């Protein structure tokens, strides 16, 4: 499997000639969903779900399909009849040749005064990759590669470190990092790397890739 980091929380996975894209939101590249055979969306916040980017991908590939939770599906399913699938915690499906298991139900707490929305995470190919969206969901399955929401309005670094410790992946790659400046990155790299347990803490710049 080839893992390509896109901006913020968007990632691209390639395997056997097929492409799976997760969370092509408003902070990701305008062409983030192009060439995708399948797209997964974790929740409705605009940094994860951008309708224009999704439409571009779906129109470029008439066979492309989307899997997402109800709040997002209701906004786009009419435009692409039969190509948008609603999923929730516990569901399993195959998208573009990738086996996917859905974990989680709610977005992390931003502030007690802000109502929580729904959020799902995607465990891909039996734990090869886990993308939690905007939550610190711990799947009931070993994880090889954790896509780690490293900096967000709803988290702090102690929670990020404890999340890595609890999931215990082989490696953790930063995502949800558009708000993190280059000046601060060495602090996060050092603290997560030193305190996150046995997991290797890794970071790619947008466009860089790694084989998993």
Rosetta blueprint (number, residue, H / E / L):
1 X L
2 X E
3 X E
4 X E
5 X E
6 X L
7 X L
8 X L
9 X L
10 X L
11 X E
12 X E
13 X E
14 X E
15 X E
16 X L
17 X L
18 X E
19 X E
20 X E
21 X E
22 X E
23 X L
24 X L
25 X L
26 X L
27 X L
28 X L
29 X L
30 X L
31 X L
32 X L
33 X L
34 X L
35 X L
36 X L
37 X L
38 X E
39 X E
40 X E
41 X E
42 X L
43 X L
44 X L
45 X L
46 X L
47 X L
48 X L
49 X L
50 X L
51 X H
52 X H
53 X H
54 X H
55 X H
56 X H
57 X H
58 X H
59 X H
60 X H
61 X L
62 X L
63 X L
64 X L
65 X E
66 X E
67 X E
68 X E
69 X L
70 X H
71 X H
72 X H
73 X H
74 X H
75 X H
76 X H
77 X H
78 X H
79 X H
80 X L
81 X L
82 X L
83 X L
84 X E
85 X E
86 X E
87 X L
88 X L
89 X L
90 X L
91 X L
92 X E
93 X E
94 X E
95 X E
96 X L
97 X L
98 X E
99 X E
100 X E
101 X E
102 X E
103 X E
104 X L
105 X L
106 X E
107 X L
108 X L
109 X L
110 X L
111 X L
112 X L
113 X L
114 X L
115 X L
116 X L
117 X L
118 X E
119 X L
120 X L
121 X E
122 X E
123 X E
124 X E
125 X L
126 X L
127 X L
128 X L
129 X E
130 X E
131 X E
132 X L
133 X L
134 X L
135 X L
136 X L
137 X L
138 X L
139 X L
140 X L
141 X L
142 X L
143 X L
144 X L
145 X E
146 X E
147 X E
148 X E
149 X E
150 X L
151 X L
152 X L
153 X L
154 X L
155 X L
156 X L
157 X H
158 X H
159 X H
160 X H
161 X H
162 X H
163 X H
164 X H
165 X H
166 X H
167 X H
168 X L
169 X L
170 X L
171 X E
172 X E
173 X E
174 X E
175 X E
176 X L
177 X L
178 X L
179 X L
180 X L
181 X L
182 X H
183 X H
184 X H
185 X H
186 X H
187 X H
188 X H
189 X H
190 X H
191 X H
192 X H
193 X H
194 X H
195 X H
196 X L
197 X L
198 X L
199 X L
200 X E
201 X E
202 X E
203 X L
204 X L
205 X L
206 X L
207 X L
208 X L
209 X E
210 X E
211 X E
212 X L
